[in-house]
Structure formats: C-alpha cells, structure tokens
Amino acid sequence: MFDFLLSPQALEFRQEIVDLVKWVPRQMILDMDQDKIQFPKEFLKEAGRRNLMGCRYPKRWGGREMDWVTTCMAMEEVGTLGYIFACVFGVGAELVCDAIVLHGSDSQKEKYVAPLLRGERFAAECLTEPRGGSDFFGTSTLAEDKGDYFLLNGQKRFIVGAEGADFFLVYARTDPKAEPHKALTCFIVDRGPGVETKYLYGLMGCRGGGAGRLVFRDVKVPKDNVVGQINGAYAVFNTMMIPERLGTAAMTLGAARPALEVATAYTTRRKAFGQAISQYQGVSFQVADAVTLLDAGRAMVYATARAVDAGLEMNQIRRMVSQTKKFVTESCQAVAHNAMQVMGGIGYTNVFPVERIVRDLRLASIWTGTNEIMSAITASEWYREYATQRKKTVIRDWEADAQEANAADEKIYE
C-alpha cells in the first residue's frame, strides 16, 4: 500500500477494513468458490454492522463522508479476500448507492441507501441484457407509463446479486421513439411479483455472488422509484462509470496481491539445485515485474481517485478512469500469471489459492465495460482533449524540432 498517500483518517479506516478481512471465516471463502454459498449475506451484514460500506456518502444516510482515495483503499483491502467479495461489496454499497445518493430523492435514500449501508438490505445493478452488453443504449427492456406507475418487461443477465438482492437498479427504455441518450430511465425495482431469478450461471471464477439472469414480467414500478428524471438515465449512467470502473481497478489490485505474496513466500522456501529459487533471475525477475505492475497500477488508481476528488472536467475523468481500468486489470492478470508461473505445477493445484485467483481475475477485463470499450473511450477522449488543448495554448511547435522539418513534399496527409 502507498501509506504516504493516505490521510491519518484513511489509515485508521484501513485498519477497520483489515479487521473485517480477518473476521471472514476460511470456510466462507471455500464455500463461495464451490457455490455452496450463493450470495454472502453474512459478510455484507457484518460489513454493515461495522459501518464499513459506502464510506464516502453523507453520515445522514450511513456513510462516513470520506473521499475517493479512501474508497479505493477500502476496495483494494476487501478485494484481498477474493474478487467476488469486492464485487458484492461494491455493487450495492458503491454502484447502486452512488446512483441513488447522487440522483435520487431523500425518501429513496432513506428507504434504500440507509438500510443497505447498515447491511439490512441487499442490492444489485442491472445493465447487461441477453441481446446486448457493451451497447448500453441498445437495451430492449421496456417500461410503459401507466399513469402513477410504470409496467416493466424484459430481461437482464450476468447480474451479480440476481440471487440474494432485495432490490435492483434497472435501466429500461421509456421512450422508444427518442434518440438513445434520451430514451432510457433508471428505476429502483423491489423484488416482488413479476421479478424472477431465472437462471444462475456456472462461472469459471468469482463464484458465490449470485450471478444470474433476471426476468421482469409486468412488474409495477411506482413513479416514486424513478432515479433522477424520466428519460434521464444517461445522466445517471454517466456518473456511474466512475464507481463501476475505478472501483473495479481498485479491487483488482487487492485480488492480485495475495497471489504475489503467496508466490513470494513460496519462492523463498522452495529449493532447486541447492538454493532457494528466488535466487534465480528467471524467478525473481518475474516477481519483480509483478511488484512493478502492482505499484504502477496502484499509482494510477490513486491519481485517478485524486482527480475525481478534485472535480476535474468529466471528459478527463472518463479518460483517466477508462485507461486505469484497462491498465490495472490487465496488469493484475499478469501478476497472477507470474505468480503461478514461478510456483510451477503446485501453483496450478488447489493446494494454494493462486489457481482460484487466476480464475477470478479473468473477469476483471470483461465486466463493467470490456477493456476494448475502455480503449475506445480513452482514444475518443484523448483526441478531444488534444484538440481542445491545442486551441488553448501551444508551448512550442514540436514538429519543427526535426532536422528536415521543412523538407519539401515530405509531409503529405492526403
């Protein structure tokens, strides 16, 4: 951890998170990985009892009025338990709460945010559909205006908490004729008549989070449960990209850390040809690369968190969050790969937790927006940023600093 970047308050809070991590029974981790526990309610109840969830929200609703840097620290520490622990911790207390705190009414915060942060209720976010993932605005789930309520029909899949959540943050099309950015509405949908967990997925990793497909059939959603404005889901989604993707990056650091530490300990004890294998550069250099990738990723996470806390312009934040999510998730996958590689065959077995970590981390570059989408956003925002900065100021003409900068007929652009 980069303790020097954390405030005294954040360091105290980290110890509270570490204490929660120590509290989690070993059997809970094993049972979740075998899907014997389909959703870890006891873990979330304990986190709520300790007042550890949603730390950056107002105290009025159960938060602790901290910042994004502290939030990222907390997500990393929770992630050390396993990727799925941070997933369920973040989906409710960061993603769903963020939407309601930033865009919802006080009555919604009282009814949904406060009990969720106390660990008394559980929530899930519903974005992906059977016919679309990355194309968020292509959603086919419909909500028809029936006067004092909406009638919701459709399906969502790959929903962490489909099994276990008490209510759902659902995006649905409310104006089929409008352009995509003005056609969707965000709703809070309580589990009840017409809401069915249709299917639980057999996942490669990140098991125990109740990931499944939800079906909504003629669900009556009161208009009081609209988050933000009708047909205004874009504003909600725009801010949700921060906790979704920055939170993902932070928790991925935590999930990769145990793999590096287990491998480090193993290579100092395992001997070959008369000495510890950590003495061979073929091993120690892979560990060094893993350490470097984790530190580089953590630096990006904290720099981006500071940018969000400082209120940078949203286009810059979008770029920083996207490139951070991509770099960190791919770096952490490399960290886990290196850890398994230096441990050899034993790393591929369940004698050590590295094989589970490798399975879990494969999700990191897929969910909350694939890394290809992150690259597309980064490129788009960078070109926009470059053009804007060129109009504002030019320090010097870099192209002129070449020996043949003015060579005739060489700079051809068509």
C-alpha positions as CSV (number, residue, x, y, z in Angstrom):
1,M,0.0,0.0,0.0
2,F,1.0,3.6,-0.5
3,D,0.6,4.8,3.1
4,F,2.1,8.1,2.3
5,L,-0.9,9.0,0.1
6,L,-3.4,8.2,2.8
7,S,-4.6,10.6,5.4
8,P,-4.5,9.6,9.1
9,Q,-8.3,9.1,9.0
10,A,-7.9,6.8,5.9
11,L,-5.2,4.8,7.7
12,E,-7.5,4.3,10.7
13,F,-10.3,3.3,8.4
14,R,-8.0,0.8,6.6
15,Q,-7.4,-1.0,9.9
16,E,-11.1,-1.4,10.3
17,I,-11.3,-2.9,6.8
18,V,-8.4,-5.2,7.7
19,D,-10.2,-6.3,10.8
20,L,-13.2,-7.2,8.6
21,V,-11.0,-9.2,6.3
22,K,-9.6,-11.1,9.3
23,W,-13.1,-11.8,10.5
24,V,-14.2,-13.7,7.4
25,P,-14.1,-17.5,8.0
26,R,-11.9,-19.5,5.7
27,Q,-14.9,-21.8,5.1
28,M,-16.9,-19.0,3.7
29,I,-14.3,-18.4,1.0
30,L,-14.2,-22.1,0.2
31,D,-18.0,-22.5,0.1
32,M,-18.4,-19.5,-2.1
33,D,-15.9,-20.8,-4.6
34,Q,-17.9,-24.1,-4.7
35,D,-21.2,-22.2,-5.0
36,K,-22.4,-23.7,-1.7
37,I,-23.0,-20.1,-0.6
38,Q,-24.8,-18.5,-3.5
39,F,-24.8,-15.0,-2.0
40,P,-22.7,-13.8,1.0
41,K,-25.4,-12.1,3.1
42,E,-23.5,-12.7,6.4
43,F,-20.4,-10.9,5.0
44,L,-22.4,-7.9,4.0
45,K,-24.3,-7.9,7.2
46,E,-21.1,-7.8,9.1
47,A,-19.6,-5.1,6.9
48,G,-22.8,-3.1,7.6
49,R,-22.7,-3.7,11.3
50,R,-19.2,-2.3,11.3
51,N,-20.3,0.7,9.2
52,L,-17.7,0.0,6.5
53,M,-19.8,0.3,3.3
54,G,-20.3,3.5,1.3
55,C,-17.7,5.4,3.3
56,R,-17.8,8.5,1.1
57,Y,-21.5,9.1,1.4
58,P,-23.1,11.6,3.9
59,K,-23.4,10.4,7.5
60,R,-27.1,11.2,7.3
61,W,-27.5,8.1,5.1
62,G,-25.0,5.8,6.9
63,G,-21.7,6.9,5.2
64,R,-18.6,8.4,6.7
65,E,-18.1,11.4,4.4
66,M,-14.7,10.2,3.2
67,D,-13.2,10.6,-0.3
68,W,-12.5,8.6,-3.4
69,V,-8.9,7.9,-2.3
70,T,-10.1,6.3,0.9
71,T,-12.8,4.4,-1.1
72,C,-10.2,2.9,-3.4
73,M,-8.1,1.9,-0.5
74,A,-11.1,0.1,1.1
75,M,-12.0,-1.7,-2.2
76,E,-8.4,-2.9,-2.5
77,E,-8.4,-4.3,1.0
78,V,-11.8,-6.0,0.6
79,G,-10.5,-7.5,-2.7
80,T,-7.8,-9.4,-0.9
81,L,-10.4,-11.8,0.4
82,G,-11.3,-12.7,-3.2
83,Y,-12.6,-10.8,-6.2
84,I,-16.2,-11.8,-5.6
85,F,-16.2,-10.3,-2.1
86,A,-15.2,-6.9,-3.5
87,C,-17.8,-7.4,-6.3
88,V,-20.7,-7.8,-3.9
89,F,-19.4,-5.2,-1.5
90,G,-19.0,-2.7,-4.4
91,V,-22.2,-3.4,-6.4
92,G,-24.5,-2.5,-3.6
93,A,-22.6,0.0,-1.5
94,E,-20.8,1.8,-4.3
95,L,-22.7,1.4,-7.6
96,V,-26.4,1.3,-6.5
97,C,-25.9,3.7,-3.6
98,D,-24.0,6.1,-5.8
99,A,-26.8,6.4,-8.3
100,I,-29.4,7.0,-5.5
101,V,-27.2,9.3,-3.5
102,L,-26.3,11.5,-6.5
103,H,-29.6,11.4,-8.4
104,G,-32.3,10.1,-6.1
105,S,-34.7,11.7,-3.7
106,D,-34.3,11.9,0.1
107,S,-37.1,9.4,0.5
108,Q,-35.3,7.0,-1.8
109,K,-32.1,7.4,0.2
110,E,-33.9,6.8,3.5
111,K,-35.7,3.8,2.2
112,Y,-32.9,2.1,0.2
113,V,-29.5,3.6,0.9
114,A,-29.6,3.7,4.7
115,P,-30.7,0.1,5.2
116,L,-28.3,-1.1,2.5
117,L,-25.3,0.5,4.2
118,R,-26.4,-1.0,7.5
119,G,-26.3,-4.4,6.0
120,E,-30.0,-4.9,6.4
121,R,-30.9,-5.0,2.6
122,F,-29.0,-6.0,-0.5
123,A,-29.0,-4.6,-3.9
124,A,-27.9,-5.3,-7.5
125,E,-27.3,-3.3,-10.6
126,C,-29.0,-4.4,-13.9
127,L,-27.3,-3.3,-17.1
128,T,-26.4,-6.3,-19.4
129,E,-29.1,-8.0,-21.5
130,P,-29.2,-11.2,-23.5
131,R,-29.0,-9.2,-26.7
132,G,-26.6,-6.6,-25.6
133,G,-23.7,-5.9,-23.3
134,S,-21.4,-3.1,-24.3
135,D,-24.2,-1.4,-26.2
136,F,-25.8,0.0,-23.1
137,F,-28.2,2.3,-25.0
138,G,-29.4,-0.6,-27.1
139,T,-31.4,-2.0,-24.2
140,S,-34.7,-3.7,-25.1
141,T,-36.2,-3.8,-21.6
142,L,-39.3,-1.7,-21.7
143,A,-41.1,0.3,-19.1
144,E,-44.6,1.6,-20.2
145,D,-46.0,4.7,-18.5
146,K,-49.4,3.7,-16.9
147,G,-50.1,6.9,-15.1
148,D,-48.9,6.6,-11.5
149,Y,-46.6,3.6,-12.2
150,F,-44.5,2.0,-15.0
151,L,-45.1,-1.5,-16.3
152,L,-41.7,-3.2,-16.7
153,N,-40.9,-6.1,-19.0
154,G,-37.6,-7.5,-20.1
155,Q,-34.5,-9.5,-19.1
156,K,-31.1,-8.7,-17.6
157,R,-28.3,-11.2,-17.4
158,F,-24.9,-11.6,-15.7
159,I,-26.3,-9.8,-12.7
160,V,-24.2,-10.1,-9.6
161,G,-26.8,-10.4,-6.8
162,A,-29.6,-11.7,-9.0
163,E,-29.8,-14.3,-6.3
164,G,-29.8,-12.6,-3.0
165,A,-30.6,-8.9,-3.7
166,D,-33.7,-7.3,-2.3
167,F,-33.9,-4.6,-4.9
168,F,-32.4,-3.8,-8.2
169,L,-31.2,-0.7,-10.1
170,V,-32.7,-1.2,-13.6
171,Y,-32.3,0.7,-16.8
172,A,-35.2,0.4,-19.2
173,R,-36.4,2.1,-22.4
174,T,-39.3,4.5,-21.7
175,D,-39.4,6.4,-25.0
176,P,-38.9,4.0,-27.9
177,K,-39.0,6.9,-30.4
178,A,-36.4,9.1,-28.9
179,E,-32.7,9.1,-29.7
180,P,-30.8,6.6,-27.5
181,H,-29.4,9.1,-25.0
182,K,-32.9,10.4,-24.2
183,A,-34.8,7.1,-24.3
184,L,-33.9,5.4,-21.1
185,T,-35.0,5.7,-17.4
186,C,-33.3,4.4,-14.3
187,F,-35.6,2.6,-11.8
188,I,-35.4,1.1,-8.3
189,V,-37.2,-2.2,-8.6
190,D,-38.1,-4.2,-5.5
191,R,-38.0,-8.0,-5.6
192,G,-41.7,-9.0,-5.7
193,P,-44.4,-10.1,-8.1
194,G,-43.1,-10.4,-11.6
195,V,-39.4,-10.4,-10.7
196,E,-37.8,-13.8,-11.2
197,T,-34.3,-15.0,-10.9
198,K,-34.5,-17.3,-13.9
199,Y,-31.0,-18.8,-14.1
200,L,-27.8,-18.9,-12.1
201,Y,-24.6,-19.1,-14.1
202,G,-21.9,-21.7,-13.7
203,L,-18.9,-19.3,-13.7
204,M,-15.3,-20.0,-14.2
205,G,-14.4,-17.9,-11.2
206,C,-16.0,-15.3,-8.9
207,R,-18.5,-17.8,-7.7
208,G,-20.8,-17.2,-4.8
209,G,-22.1,-13.8,-5.9
210,G,-25.5,-15.0,-7.0
211,A,-24.8,-14.1,-10.7
212,G,-27.8,-14.9,-12.8
213,R,-30.4,-13.8,-15.3
214,L,-33.4,-11.7,-14.1
215,V,-36.8,-11.7,-15.8
216,F,-39.3,-8.9,-15.4
217,R,-42.9,-9.7,-16.3
218,D,-45.5,-6.9,-15.9
219,V,-43.7,-5.5,-12.9
220,K,-45.4,-2.4,-11.5
221,V,-42.8,0.2,-10.6
222,P,-44.1,3.3,-8.8
223,K,-43.1,6.6,-10.2
224,D,-41.6,7.4,-6.9
225,N,-38.9,4.8,-7.8
226,V,-37.6,6.7,-10.8
227,V,-34.0,7.6,-10.1
228,G,-33.4,11.1,-11.5
229,Q,-35.6,12.2,-14.4
230,I,-37.8,10.2,-16.6
231,N,-35.9,9.5,-19.9
232,G,-32.8,10.8,-18.0
233,A,-30.9,7.6,-17.4
234,Y,-27.9,8.9,-19.3
235,A,-27.1,11.4,-16.5
236,V,-27.1,8.5,-14.0
237,F,-25.1,6.2,-16.2
238,N,-22.5,8.9,-16.9
239,T,-21.7,9.2,-13.2
240,M,-21.9,5.5,-12.5
241,M,-19.0,4.9,-14.8
242,I,-16.7,6.2,-12.0
243,P,-17.6,3.7,-9.2
244,E,-18.0,0.9,-11.8
245,R,-14.6,1.2,-13.4
246,L,-12.4,3.0,-10.8
247,G,-13.8,0.7,-8.2
248,T,-13.1,-2.3,-10.4
249,A,-9.5,-1.2,-10.8
250,A,-9.0,-0.7,-7.1
251,M,-10.5,-4.1,-6.1
252,T,-8.5,-5.9,-8.8
253,L,-5.3,-4.7,-7.1
254,G,-6.5,-6.3,-3.9
255,A,-7.4,-9.6,-5.5
256,A,-4.0,-9.9,-7.2
257,R,-2.0,-9.0,-4.1
258,P,-2.4,-12.4,-2.3
259,A,-1.1,-14.2,-5.4
260,L,2.1,-12.2,-5.4
261,E,2.6,-12.6,-1.7
262,V,2.0,-16.4,-1.8
263,A,4.4,-16.7,-4.7
264,T,7.0,-14.6,-2.9
265,A,6.8,-16.7,0.2
266,Y,6.9,-19.9,-1.9
267,T,10.0,-18.9,-3.9
268,T,12.0,-18.1,-0.8
269,R,11.3,-21.6,0.7
270,R,11.3,-23.8,-2.4
271,K,14.8,-25.0,-3.3
272,A,16.2,-26.3,-6.6
273,F,19.8,-27.2,-7.4
274,G,20.8,-26.4,-3.8
275,Q,19.3,-22.9,-3.3
276,A,16.0,-21.1,-3.0
277,I,14.5,-20.5,-6.4
278,S,14.2,-16.8,-5.5
279,Q,17.9,-16.6,-6.1
280,Y,17.4,-17.4,-9.8
281,Q,16.8,-14.4,-12.1
282,G,14.3,-16.4,-14.1
283,V,12.1,-16.5,-11.0
284,S,13.0,-13.2,-9.2
285,F,12.6,-11.1,-12.3
286,Q,9.1,-12.3,-12.8
287,V,8.3,-11.4,-9.2
288,A,9.9,-8.0,-9.7
289,D,7.8,-7.4,-12.8
290,A,4.7,-8.3,-10.8
291,V,5.6,-5.9,-8.0
292,T,6.2,-3.2,-10.6
293,L,2.9,-3.8,-12.2
294,L,1.0,-3.6,-8.9
295,D,2.7,-0.4,-7.9
296,A,2.1,1.2,-11.3
297,G,-1.5,0.2,-11.2
298,R,-1.9,1.5,-7.6
299,A,-0.3,4.8,-8.7
300,M,-2.9,5.1,-11.5
301,V,-5.8,4.3,-9.2
302,Y,-4.8,6.9,-6.6
303,A,-4.0,9.5,-9.2
304,T,-7.4,9.0,-10.8
305,A,-9.1,9.0,-7.4
306,R,-7.4,12.3,-6.6
307,A,-8.6,13.7,-9.9
308,V,-12.2,12.7,-9.1
309,D,-12.0,14.2,-5.7
310,A,-10.6,17.4,-7.2
311,G,-13.5,17.7,-9.6
312,L,-11.7,17.6,-12.9
313,E,-13.7,18.1,-16.0
314,M,-15.8,15.0,-16.8
315,N,-14.2,14.1,-20.2
316,Q,-10.8,14.0,-18.5
317,I,-12.2,11.9,-15.7
318,R,-13.8,9.5,-18.2
319,R,-10.4,9.0,-19.9
320,M,-8.5,8.5,-16.7
321,V,-11.0,6.1,-15.3
322,S,-11.1,4.1,-18.6
323,Q,-7.4,3.8,-19.0
324,T,-6.9,3.0,-15.4
325,K,-9.4,0.2,-15.5
326,K,-7.8,-1.3,-18.6
327,F,-4.2,-1.0,-17.4
328,V,-4.8,-2.2,-13.9
329,T,-7.0,-5.2,-14.8
330,E,-4.6,-6.5,-17.4
331,S,-1.6,-5.8,-15.2
332,C,-3.2,-7.8,-12.3
333,Q,-3.9,-10.7,-14.6
334,A,-0.2,-10.6,-15.5
335,V,0.7,-10.5,-11.8
336,A,-1.4,-13.7,-11.1
337,H,0.0,-15.3,-14.2
338,N,3.6,-14.7,-13.0
339,A,2.7,-15.9,-9.5
340,M,1.5,-19.2,-10.9
341,Q,4.5,-19.5,-13.3
342,V,7.2,-19.1,-10.7
343,M,5.4,-21.7,-8.4
344,G,5.3,-24.3,-11.2
345,G,2.9,-27.2,-11.1
346,I,1.9,-26.7,-7.5
347,G,0.5,-23.3,-8.4
348,Y,-1.9,-25.0,-10.8
349,T,-3.5,-27.0,-8.0
350,N,-5.8,-26.0,-5.2
351,V,-3.1,-26.7,-2.6
352,F,-2.5,-22.9,-3.0
353,P,-5.1,-20.2,-3.7
354,V,-3.3,-18.9,-6.8
355,E,-5.4,-21.0,-9.2
356,R,-8.6,-19.5,-7.8
357,I,-7.2,-16.0,-8.1
358,V,-6.2,-16.6,-11.7
359,R,-9.8,-17.8,-12.4
360,D,-11.3,-14.9,-10.6
361,L,-9.2,-12.2,-12.2
362,R,-10.1,-13.3,-15.7
363,L,-13.4,-11.5,-15.2
364,A,-11.7,-8.2,-14.5
365,S,-11.1,-7.2,-18.1
366,I,-14.6,-8.2,-19.1
367,W,-17.1,-6.8,-16.6
368,T,-18.1,-3.1,-16.0
369,G,-17.2,-2.5,-19.7
370,T,-14.8,-4.6,-21.6
371,N,-11.2,-3.4,-22.0
372,E,-11.8,-2.9,-25.7
373,I,-14.5,-0.3,-24.7
374,M,-12.1,1.3,-22.3
375,S,-9.6,1.7,-25.2
376,A,-12.3,3.2,-27.4
377,I,-13.3,5.7,-24.7
378,T,-9.7,6.6,-23.9
379,A,-8.9,7.2,-27.6
380,S,-12.0,9.3,-28.1
381,E,-11.5,11.4,-25.1
382,W,-7.8,11.9,-25.7
383,Y,-8.3,13.2,-29.3
384,R,-11.0,15.5,-27.9
385,E,-8.7,16.7,-25.1
386,Y,-5.8,17.1,-27.5
387,A,-7.9,19.3,-29.9
388,T,-9.1,21.4,-27.0
389,Q,-5.7,22.0,-25.6
390,R,-4.2,22.9,-29.0
391,K,-6.8,25.7,-29.3
392,K,-6.0,27.0,-25.8
393,T,-2.2,27.0,-25.8
394,V,0.8,25.8,-27.7
395,I,4.1,25.6,-25.7
396,R,6.1,25.2,-28.9
397,D,5.9,23.5,-32.3
398,W,7.3,20.1,-31.6
399,E,7.2,19.2,-35.3
400,A,9.7,22.0,-36.0
401,D,12.3,20.3,-33.8
402,A,13.5,18.0,-36.5
403,Q,16.5,18.4,-38.9
404,E,14.4,18.2,-42.0
405,A,11.2,19.7,-40.6
406,N,10.7,21.8,-43.7
407,A,11.7,19.3,-46.3
408,A,9.7,19.9,-49.4
409,D,7.0,17.4,-50.5
410,E,7.5,15.1,-47.4
411,K,4.6,16.0,-45.1
412,I,1.7,14.6,-47.1
413,Y,-1.6,14.0,-45.4
414,E,-3.9,13.1,-48.2
